Amino acid sequence: MKSMYTDKYKTFLKKMKRARKKAGLTQIQVAKALGETQSYVSKIENGERRIDIIEVQDIAKLYKTKITSLLP
């Protein structure tokens, strides 16, 4: 599957995944906390689903990190 995202967005996704692991959370735990499915989290991390700034804010809060730390 060819990605439609820029290198900066790919960097953002890598930082999101790294932050989740640093927080000691599984995709299932994140999904449950957000009221979503595990596939929702997986699709975000794999670039199959684009997320908006509000979702980024919720995820950053869950990971106990600042949004700016997730940006490329």
N, C-alpha and C positions, 0 to 999 in steps of 0.2 A: 504494500500500500504506500503510495507516494504521499508524503506529508505536505500539507498546505500551509505549514507554519514556518516562520522565520527562524533563523538561528537564535535570535534573542528569546523567542517564545520557547524553543527547545531548552535553552538554558534555564528559563523560568520553571519549566516542568521538572528538570533535574533537581533544582533547588527545592521544589515542593516535595519531591519524593525523599530527598535527603533530610529535610526538616521533619517529615513524618517519622522517619526511622530514628532520628535523633531524639524525638519526643517519646520514643518507645512505643509507638502505636502501630497496629496492623491496619490494613485497609478496612477490615471488618469493623474494628473499633471506631475508626473515623466515620465510616458510613453510618453506624448506629448513632453516634453523637450528632451527626448532621441530619438524621432522619431520612437517610438515603440507602441505596443498596451498595454492596461491595463493588458491583460492576460500574457504578457511578464513579467511585474513587479510582478504580482501575482505568477507566476510559479517560479520566482527566490526566492521570499520570502518564498514559501512553499517547496522549495527544489526539485521542479519538473524540473528545468532547471539550469544547472551549468553555471556559468559565468567565463569569463577569466579576467585576471588582467587589461586589458584595459577597460573593462566594469566596473570593480570595481573603477578604476580611474575616469571614467566619472561620476559614481554615487556619489562618495565621493565629487567630485567638485560641483555637483548639490546640495548636502546636506550641502555644506560649512563645510566639516570636512576633516580630514586627513585620508588617507587609514589606517594608523596604528591604529586609533581609532576603526576601524571595525574588526580588527584581534582579534582572541581569545587570 
